């Protein structure tokens, strides 16, 4: 038979677990997506994608606004959900450079950008693998880099982001918690190890001021010194 102290401890643990889940659900529902974002999300799901959650999208918009971003790079266009969030935080004369290996994804993203009221001149869509496209972009020319591409390539994306960003610019990396695999010591697949390396590097290097935000599947953000 469990002692009263053990029972109380178990109930407290359950209560905290429920509270944490409810807090996360409230956080994600705090900002309500409009019809444009909802439609882009639905198209992304049809394509088999996992668009950034509303909490993460809202964080991207804040980052773009806080940095007064005029030039933004996005790795992983998807169906345009994250791109719309970024554009809504950027300066009105800003340009989003977004890349994806799948042309079909970008067709849907272009539709989302137009539905959101952004003219074609506000976006530069590049079809191709990120590691082939990023080296062609100019050094220290960007205010914000958002990474949501192939997880196994995250460390290389971070290296490119460090080169692309101006001092005071920011990087944001989605899926930083990687479905809990980030801190599950029994998991050692290549993708998980790449995500862990990226998280560790941002925390350990003096060139970055990092924070890990518990929105969606984890949004790792850092400002370049």
SVG drawing of the C-alpha trace seen along z (x, -y; Angstrom):
<svg xmlns="http://www.w3.org/2000/svg" viewBox="-11 -49 44 51">
<polyline fill="none" stroke="black" stroke-width="0.4" points="0.0,0.0 1.3,-3.4 2.1,-5.9 0.1,-9.2 3.3,-11.1 3.9,-8.9 0.2,-9.3 0.4,-13.1 3.6,-13.2 2.1,-11.1 -0.9,-13.4 1.3,-16.5 3.3,-14.9 0.0,-14.2 -1.3,-17.7 1.9,-19.2 1.8,-17.1 -1.8,-18.1 -0.9,-21.7 2.0,-21.6 -0.1,-20.1 -2.9,-22.6 -0.4,-25.5 1.1,-24.3 -2.3,-24.0 -3.2,-27.5 0.0,-28.8 -0.6,-27.4 -4.2,-28.7 -3.4,-32.2 -2.8,-33.5 -5.7,-32.4 -4.7,-31.8 -6.8,-33.5 -8.3,-31.9 -5.1,-32.4 -2.9,-30.6 -5.5,-27.9 -5.8,-27.2 -2.0,-27.1 -1.8,-24.7 -4.4,-22.4 -2.6,-22.3 0.6,-21.5 -0.9,-18.6 -2.3,-17.3 1.2,-17.3 2.4,-15.3 4.2,-18.3 4.1,-19.5 3.8,-23.3 5.0,-25.3 2.5,-25.6 0.7,-28.9 2.9,-29.6 6.0,-29.1 4.7,-31.2 3.8,-34.0 7.4,-33.9 8.8,-34.2 6.6,-37.2 7.9,-38.8 11.5,-38.0 11.0,-39.6 9.5,-42.7 12.0,-43.0 14.9,-42.8 13.1,-45.2 13.9,-42.5 14.3,-43.6 16.1,-40.6 15.1,-37.1 16.2,-33.6 14.0,-30.6 15.2,-27.0 12.2,-24.9 9.4,-26.8 6.8,-24.1 3.2,-25.3 4.0,-28.9 2.7,-28.9 6.0,-30.0 6.7,-32.4 3.4,-34.2 4.2,-34.6 7.7,-36.0 6.4,-38.4 3.8,-39.7 6.6,-40.7 9.0,-42.1 9.3,-45.6 6.9,-46.5 9.8,-46.8 11.4,-43.5 12.1,-40.5 11.8,-36.8 14.2,-34.5 12.8,-31.0 14.1,-27.7 12.8,-24.2 13.8,-21.1 10.2,-20.5 8.7,-22.8 5.2,-21.6 5.6,-22.9 6.6,-26.3 3.6,-26.5 1.3,-26.2 3.5,-28.7 3.2,-31.2 -0.5,-30.8 -0.5,-31.5 1.7,-34.6 -0.7,-36.0 -3.7,-35.2 -2.1,-37.0 -1.7,-40.1 2.0,-40.0 3.1,-41.0 5.6,-38.7 8.3,-41.3 8.2,-40.6 9.4,-37.0 12.2,-35.2 11.4,-31.5 14.3,-29.2 13.8,-25.6 16.8,-23.5 18.6,-21.9 19.4,-24.3 23.1,-23.3 23.4,-24.1 21.5,-27.5 22.8,-28.9 26.5,-29.3 25.4,-31.5 23.8,-34.1 25.8,-37.1 27.7,-37.4 26.3,-39.4 23.4,-40.6 20.5,-39.1 18.6,-40.1 16.9,-36.7 17.4,-33.1 14.7,-30.5 15.7,-26.9 13.1,-24.1 14.8,-21.8 16.4,-18.4 17.3,-17.7 20.5,-15.8 21.8,-19.0 21.0,-21.3 24.7,-21.8 25.6,-22.9 22.6,-25.2 23.8,-26.8 27.2,-27.4 25.7,-29.1 23.4,-31.2 26.3,-32.5 27.9,-33.7 24.7,-35.1 23.6,-37.1 24.7,-40.6 25.7,-41.3 22.5,-41.6 20.7,-39.3 18.8,-36.2 18.5,-32.6 15.4,-30.5 15.4,-26.7 12.2,-24.7 11.8,-21.2 14.6,-21.8 13.0,-19.4 12.6,-16.8 9.5,-15.2 11.3,-14.6 14.2,-12.8 16.5,-15.6 16.8,-14.6 16.1,-10.9 19.5,-9.4 18.4,-6.0 18.0,-7.6 21.1,-7.9 19.9,-8.1 21.7,-10.4 18.9,-13.1 18.6,-13.2 22.4,-13.5 22.4,-16.4 19.7,-18.2 21.6,-17.7 24.8,-18.9 23.1,-22.1 21.5,-22.8 24.8,-22.2 26.7,-24.3 24.4,-27.3 24.6,-27.1 28.4,-26.7 29.7,-29.2 30.3,-32.8 29.2,-34.2 25.5,-33.5 23.0,-34.5 20.5,-31.6 17.2,-30.6 15.1,-27.5 11.4,-28.4 8.9,-25.6 6.4,-26.4 5.4,-23.7 8.1,-21.1 10.6,-23.6 11.9,-26.8 15.6,-27.5 16.5,-31.1 19.8,-33.0 21.1,-36.4 24.5,-36.8 26.9,-39.0"/>
</svg>
